[in-house]
């Protein structure tokens, strides 16, 4: 839906018409440039139903004006879809949200995108609160309430009486929702998890040292488990601020140029960057099980790195043990996992060059251009691409949570390994 507003710029004091696309939202901050002087004018909207939808604009609004004033300029923005703010009709690409994506993506791809997007939104709004409650009881060790919620809210028809069973149930529920939120297009989480699981199972059967290492480290990972859940919860609670990053996965090379002149007019950079940075750091702490299982499969012990080091890791930084691996820079940890066939996607999701550019002290959202720029990267990236990078970190974090699950199961007191 598009609402029309007659506004007065607080800077140049000129009047103009804003065509503002709206959608149900719990809270979205946006901006629109004055068509006369390009001053960014901030605003916010909230409300999940039409009757309670509210829009606040940090400028004077001419209430009661029924038609455009003679000579008024018009801007068009939609905080949920890349827009062409100079558009003054429905015709140009970027002028009308639904038509914009349908025209650029094509009807079939557009339908797929809309389906995945709304599944992700519903998963965060409707399913995650139940997962959060279940996982909180799991972390508290409240067996009675955990079992009750698992049966009442998730339809579990058996009694998870063992600690490792409750761990599996909790992580399975978490994984179901986070996978829905990450979407299926471009998602290679299943490949990473499946190959890890097969390697881990084989390693446990053949090498007792592998199981002992996972038990010892799994016991030490209780704090990491809590941090991981807390961070995923923060991502979900702020899902609306980065969920449009999903669009990037539907844009191929042929469609890329058509988005070049369009801008996603969102004003939530600080919130999303905080998620991106903390998620990136935490994901890097969860990589060691992948490397450990690869070492065991190749050389019989999780501590033996042999001569199989990534080319990007300097000789004096090459890991010789898991303890030394823990002390490596994140970029080198990621390189060790990404060199394994099937796990290359982690290097793409956790792109250290992008991390440095986004995390640089001078990085900011330039509201004149709609790009995230810094002193080290003056050309920057489109805000939509920044959201795509944030989705990638969430994807990696939710994938690695299922890897950490193996460590926590192995550490269960149910197992007695002499």
N, C-alpha and C positions, 0 to 999 in steps of 0.2 A: 504494500500500500504506500502511496505517496501523499504527503501532506504539504500544503503550501503555506508559507509564512512570509509576511511583509516585514522586513527588518531594517534597522538603521545601524550602520557601522559605527561603533564607538570611537573609531579613529578619524576617518574622513567625514563622518556624519552624513554619508550619502545613503539613500534608500535603495533597496533591492529586494528581489523575490527569491526565496529559497525553496526549492523543490526537494523535500527531505523524505527519503525512503525510510520506512519504519518496519520493525519486526518485533515479535514478543521477545522480551529480554528482562532479566533480573536486574541488569545495570550495565549500560554501555556508555563510555565516554568517547566523544567524537569532536571534530572541528570542521569548519567550513571557511574557505577564504573569501574575503570581501571581493566582489568582482571589480570594484573600482580601484582599491589600493592594495589588495591581496593580504590584508591583515588577517591572520588566523583568528577566528572567533570560536571559542570553545562552547561545547554543549554536552548534555547528557540526556539519556532516555531510560525509562524503566517501565515495567508493567508487562505481565504475561497475557492479559486480556485487553481487548480494545477499550472497554469501559474504564479500566484503571491505568491505561497507558499515559505516561507523563513525559513531556519534553521540556527541558530547561535550556535556554540559550543566554549566553553572557552578553546580551545586547538588548536594545530596545525593540520590542515587538509591537507593531501597529495592529492592535486588535480591532476586529469589526470591518476590516477592509475586504470587500467581497471580490474585487477584480484587480488586475495589475494596474499600477499607476502608469501613465504615459511615460515612455522612455526608461522605465525601470529595467535594470539588467537582471538576468536570471542566472542562478547557480543551481546545479543538481548534484546532490551527494546521497550516498547510501552507505552507512557505516558497516554494512554486512556484505557489500559487493563492490568491487573496484568500479569507480564512477568517473564520468567525464564531467567535471563541474561546470564547464562552459556551456553544456547542452541546455537549450531552451525549448526543446520539444521531446517527444518520445522517439524520434527517428534515429539520432546518432547512436552508435554503440557506446554504451556507458551512460545513456540517458535514463534507462529504465531497468531496474535490477534483474528481473526475470528474463527480459528480452536480451539483456547484455550477455548473460551466461549461455542462454539457449543459442544465440547467434554465433558466439565464438566457439563453444564446445560442440555444438550440434545437439539435436534433441536427445539422441540415445545416451551420449556421455553426460549431458546435463541431468537426465533422469537418474543415472547411476550416482552422480555426485549428490544430488538432492536426497536420494535414498540413504546413502552412507552418512551424510551430514546429519540428517534428522535422527537416524539410529544412534549416532554418537551423542547428540544432544539429549535424547530420551534416556540413554544409558547413564549419563551423568546426573540427570535430574531425578530419575525414577529408581534406577537400580543401585547406584553407588551408595546412597544413604543406608541401604540394607547391608551392603558389603562393609561399609565403614563400621557399622554396629557389630557385625560378626567379627571383624578383625580386631576391634577394640577388646572384645571379650576374650579373643584368642591371646592377645598380648597381655591381658590382665591375668590369664590363667583361670578365668572363671568358667570352669567346665560345664556347670549346670546351665548357665545362661547361654553359653556357646552352643550347646546341644539343642537347647530350646529354639534359638533363632535359626540354626541350621535346618531344623525340621519344619518350623512354622513359616519361615521366609524363603527357604530354598528347596523345600520339598524333600529333604534328606529322609530316607526311609530305613536307615540303620543307625546304630549307636556308635559314634566315634569315641570309644572308650580309651583308646591309646593316644598318647601325645603326638606321635608321628601321623596318626590318622587325622587329628584336628589340624595339624600343620598343612596337610595335603588339602583338606576341605577348604581351609581359609584361603590358601593361595590359588586354588582352582576357582573359587568365587571371584577373587580379585582379578585373576587373569581373564576370565570371561568378560568382565565389564571393561577393563582397560583395552582389550583387543577390539571390542566394539567401538571404543572411543578413538582408537588409532586408525580405524578403518581397515578395509581389506585391500584397496587399491594401493599398490606399491609397498605393501607390508610384507616383510620377509621374516617376521618374528618366528613363525612356525618352523622355518628352516633352521634358524639358529637353535631353537629349543630342541627340536627333534634330533639334530646331529649331536648336540651336547648330551642329551639323554641316552642316546645309543652308546656314545663313547664312555659316559660315566658308568652305565650299567656293566659294560664289558670290563672297565678298569677295576670296579669293585670285585668282580668275580675272580679276576686273575691276579690282582696285586693288593695284598693286605695293607701295604704302606699307603696306598691311595685312600682307602677307607679310613685309616687312622688319621691321615692328614685332614680329611674332610670333617671327621668327627671333632678333632681338636679346634679347627678353624670355625666350624659351625657353632660350637659352643661360645666362641668369642664374638660371634656375629649377631648376638641378641640386640645390641645397641644399634648396629647397622640396619637390622630388620625394622626396628622401630623408626629409625630415621627415614628409611625407604618408604614405609607406609605413610609417614607424616608428609613427605614430599609429594607422593602421588596424590594424597588427599588435597594438598595445596593446588596442584595442577587441576584437579577436578573442580574444586570450589571456584576457580578462576577460569573455567573452561571457555566461557563466552568471550574472554579477551583474546584467546589464541586459536579458537576452533576453525576460523576461516583459513588457517594454514593448510587445511585439507585440500583446498582448491588447487594448490600447487601441484599435487600429485595427479591431477586430471588434465593439466596443461602440457601438451606435447610441443615439440619444436615448431610445428606449423602454426600453433595458436599463440605462441609466446609473443610474437611481434604485435599481435592485436591487443595485448594487455599493456604495452609499453607506455601509452598515453593515458592510461587509467590509473587512478590512485585510490587506495583504501583509506578513507578519512577517519582513522581511529586515533585516539589520544590516550593510549594506555602503555606507552613504551616502558616506563619505569616498572610497572607491575609485571609485564611479560619478561623483561630482561632479568628481573630477579628470579623468576621461575627458571628461565633458560640457564643462568649461571649456576644456581644451586643444583638443578637437575643434572647438569653436565658433570659437576664435581662428584656428585653422589654416584652417578652411573659409573664413573671411572673407578670408584672403590669396589664395584661389584664385578669387575672383569676377571679377577684372579681365578675363579673356578674354571672358566673356559681355558685359560692358559695351563692350569694345573692338570686338567683332564687330558689335554693335548700332549703334555709332557709324558704323562703316564702311558698313554696309548703308544706313543712313539718310542719311549726310552725306559718304561717300566717303573718310573717314580715321578711324582709331581714336582720334585725339586730339581730335576735334571733338564736344563735348557739346551744342552748339547751345543751344536754349532748353528742351530736353526734360529737365527736372529733376523729381524726385519732390516732391510738396507737403510732405512731412515734412522735407525738407532745407532749413534756413534759407538765405537768399540769400547770406549771407557764407560759407557752407560749400559752395556749389554748385561742382562740379568743372569746371574749364576745360581740363584735360589729364589724361592717364593718370597722370602723375607726381603731380599734385595729388590725383587719385582715390586713389592709394596711401596718402596721408596722412590720408584721411578716417577718422572713427570707424566701427567695424564696422556700427553701425545704419544709417549713411548708405550704405555700400557695398551692404549687403543691399537697401536701398530702391531703388537704381538698377537692380539686376537684377530685383527682384520686380515692377517696374512694366511689364516687357515681357510681353506676352501669351504664355502657355505656361511662363513661369518664376515665376509667382506662388507656386508651392509652396515656393520657397527662403525666402520671407518667413515661411511657416508653420513650416518645419522649423527655421529660425534665428530664433526669436522673441526679440527683444532684451529685452522686458519680462521674459520668463521667465529669460533669461540673467542679468539684474540681480538678480532675486529669488533664484535658485539660487546665484549667485556672491557674494552679499552676505556680508560677514565674519561676520554673526550667524546665517546660515542653518544649520540643523541638523535632524536627523531626530528629531522628538518621539516617543519610544517609547510615550508614554501615549496619543497619538491616532493614530499611524501616519501623520502628515503631515509634510511638509517646510515649516518655518516660519522666519521671520526677523523682525527688528524692523520692517522695512519692509513685510512681508507676513505679519501675525500669523495670518491665516486659512490661509495656505499652500495647498499642494496635496497630494493623496493620493500616497503613495509610488509607487503604480502609475503615476500620471500623470507623475511625475518620470522613471520608467524609459521611459515613452513619449516624453518630450522627449529623452532620451538616444539612443533609437533614431533619432529624427528627425535628430539631429546626425550620427550614423553614416551615415544615409541621404544627407544633404547632402554629407558628406565623400567618400563613395564615388562619388556623382554627379559632384562637382567634380574628382575624380581623373581621370575620363574626359574632362573638359574640358581639364585640364592636359595630358593626353596629346597634344592637337593642338599645343600649344606645343613640347613636347619633340620631336615628329616634325618640325615645321617647323625646329627648330634642328639637325637632323641634319647632319653633315658630308657626307652623301651628296648634298646639294643645293647647287648653285652658283648663287646668285642675285646677279647683278651689279647 
